[in-house]
């Protein structure tokens, strides 16, 4: 059973998400929060597998709440699924940078939301390489000297760097395995080790690190 914490300051939206998820087999709504600080407290208390997180919240916004929830959580950390009105949004990029696992538009069909919750619960990402590149090209922040990201990358083996590059293109573990002629189990091991070394809470955060470190260069940038 996948436990979900719903965070949204609009009562009707929150109730609608809760009703949909409660009617879905295998998903349990363990709590609801109307602001960021309440979300952090409930995540600490309830330990959900997935947090459905609105970005624009009173008291503490969704980015700040994501950072605190992931910083306080013991492994396995919850997957943070961000809800947004605009896909190309600095808040969205900041949330992924903070460790969110993916995002959905608030007007997505019900089946998309359900699939999203299940995907994030399984450690996956919800967006393909096209939207990743668009987000990066629009909002990428070049880290200052001595930011620590280059030294993090230096701890990765060549094979782990190869895998990270392919993750950044949106490739699945099966696609990476085929490209590198490895078993999926070996790829999964490389992915997990890379994320641990990078301190990444999600596959999406590893993608952001790959771009911001210069390992992968967006189109139109040299």
C-alpha positions in Angstrom: 0.0 0.0 0.0 1.4 3.4 -1.0 0.8 6.1 1.6 0.3 9.6 0.2 0.3 13.0 1.9 -1.6 15.6 0.0 -0.4 19.2 0.3 -2.5 22.0 -1.2 -3.9 25.2 0.3 -7.1 25.1 -1.8 -9.6 23.0 0.1 -11.6 21.9 -3.0 -8.6 20.8 -4.9 -7.1 18.9 -1.9 -10.5 17.2 -1.3 -10.7 16.2 -5.0 -7.2 14.7 -5.0 -8.0 12.9 -1.8 -11.3 11.4 -3.1 -9.6 10.2 -6.3 -6.7 8.6 -4.5 -8.8 7.0 -1.8 -10.8 5.3 -4.5 -7.7 3.9 -6.1 -6.6 0.3 -5.1 -3.1 0.2 -3.6 -3.1 3.9 -2.6 -3.9 5.2 0.9 -4.2 8.9 1.8 -2.5 9.1 5.1 -2.8 12.9 5.6 -3.6 16.3 4.3 -1.9 19.6 4.8 -2.9 23.2 3.8 0.5 24.9 4.2 4.2 24.1 3.9 5.0 23.9 7.6 2.1 21.6 8.3 3.3 19.4 5.4 6.8 19.1 7.0 5.3 18.2 10.4 3.0 15.6 8.9 5.7 14.1 6.7 7.8 13.7 9.8 5.0 12.1 11.7 3.3 9.9 9.1 6.3 8.9 6.9 4.4 8.7 3.6 5.9 7.1 0.5 4.7 9.9 -1.7 4.0 13.6 -1.0 1.7 15.4 -3.5 3.1 18.9 -3.2 1.6 22.2 -4.3 4.3 24.7 -5.0 2.7 28.0 -4.0 1.8 27.5 -0.3 1.3 29.9 2.6 3.9 30.1 5.5 6.4 27.9 3.6 6.4 27.3 -0.1 6.6 23.9 -1.8 10.3 24.2 -2.6 11.2 25.0 1.0 8.9 22.2 2.3 10.5 19.7 -0.2 13.9 20.6 1.1 13.0 20.2 4.8 11.0 17.0 4.3 13.9 15.3 2.4 16.5 16.7 4.8 14.6 15.3 7.8 13.5 11.9 6.3 15.3 8.7 7.1 15.8 6.3 4.2 13.8 5.4 2.2 12.9 9.0 1.7 9.5 9.9 0.3 9.0 10.8 -3.4 7.9 14.3 -3.8 5.4 14.8 -6.7 5.0 18.5 -7.4 1.7 20.0 -8.6 2.0 23.1 -10.8 0.0 25.3 -13.1 2.9 26.0 -15.6 5.4 23.3 -16.6 8.1 25.9 -17.5 8.3 27.5 -14.1 11.3 28.5 -12.0 9.5 27.0 -8.9 9.3 23.6 -10.7 13.1 23.7 -11.5 13.9 24.7 -8.0 11.8 21.9 -6.6 13.6 19.3 -8.8 16.9 20.9 -7.8 15.8 20.4 -4.1 15.1 16.7 -4.7 11.5 16.4 -6.0 11.0 13.3 -8.1 8.8 14.9 -10.8 5.9 17.2 -11.5 2.4 17.2 -12.9 0.1 20.0 -14.1 -2.9 20.5 -11.9 -5.3 20.0 -14.7 -3.8 16.6 -15.6 -6.4 13.8 -16.2 -7.1 11.6 -13.1 -5.4 8.6 -14.6 -2.2 10.7 -15.1 -2.2 11.6 -11.4 -2.6 8.0 -10.4 0.2 6.9 -12.7 2.3 9.7 -11.4 1.9 8.7 -7.8 2.8 5.1 -8.6 5.8 6.1 -10.7 7.2 8.3 -8.0 6.6 5.6 -5.4 8.7 3.2 -7.5 11.5 5.8 -7.7 10.9 6.9 -11.3 10.6 10.2 -13.1 7.5 11.6 -14.8 8.9 13.8 -17.5 10.9 13.0 -20.6 14.1 14.4 -22.1 12.3 17.2 -24.0 10.7 18.9 -20.9 14.0 18.3 -19.0 16.0 20.2 -21.6 13.4 23.0 -21.8 13.5 23.4 -18.0 17.3 23.3 -18.0 17.8 25.7 -20.9 15.4 28.2 -19.3 16.4 28.0 -15.6 19.8 26.3 -15.3 22.1 27.9 -12.7 25.8 27.6 -13.2 27.3 26.7 -9.8 29.9 29.1 -8.4 33.6 28.0 -8.1 34.2 25.5 -5.3 30.5 24.7 -5.0 31.2 21.1 -4.4 29.5 19.7 -7.5 32.7 19.0 -9.5 34.2 17.2 -6.5 31.1 15.1 -6.2 31.4 14.1 -9.8 35.0 13.2 -9.3 33.9 10.3 -7.0 32.0 8.6 -9.8 33.6 5.9 -11.8 33.7 6.2 -15.6 30.8 3.7 -15.9 28.8 5.7 -13.4 29.4 8.9 -15.4 28.3 7.1 -18.5 25.1 6.0 -16.8 24.4 9.5 -15.4 24.8 11.0 -18.9 22.1 8.6 -20.1 19.9 9.3 -17.2 20.0 13.0 -18.1 18.7 12.1 -21.6 15.6 10.6 -20.0 16.7 7.0 -20.7 15.2 4.2 -18.6 17.2 1.5 -16.9 16.3 -0.9 -19.7 17.4 1.5 -22.4 20.7 2.3 -20.5 21.3 -1.5 -20.2 20.8 -2.0 -23.9 23.0 1.0 -24.8 25.9 0.0 -22.6 25.4 -3.8 -23.0 24.8 -4.4 -19.3 22.1 -6.2 -17.3 19.3 -4.0 -15.8 20.5 -5.2 -12.4 24.0 -3.8 -13.0 22.5 -0.5 -14.3 20.3 -0.2 -11.2 23.4 -0.7 -9.0 25.3 2.0 -10.9 22.3 4.4 -10.6 21.9 3.8 -6.9 25.7 4.2 -6.2 25.8 7.4 -8.3 22.8 8.9 -6.5 24.4 8.0 -3.1 27.7 9.6 -4.1 26.0 12.7 -5.4 23.7 13.0 -2.4 20.7 13.0 -4.8 17.3 12.3 -3.3 15.7 11.5 -6.6 16.6 10.5 -10.2 15.3 14.0 -11.3 17.8 15.7 -8.9 20.6 13.6 -10.4 19.6 14.9 -13.8 19.8 18.5 -12.6 23.3 17.8 -11.1 24.4 16.3 -14.4 23.4 19.5 -16.3 24.6 22.0 -13.7 27.9 20.3 -13.3 28.6 20.5 -17.0 28.5 16.8 -17.5 25.7 17.2 -19.9 25.4 20.4 -22.0 22.0 21.7 -23.1 21.4 22.4 -26.7 22.5 25.9 -27.7 25.2 26.1 -25.0 28.8 25.5 -25.6 
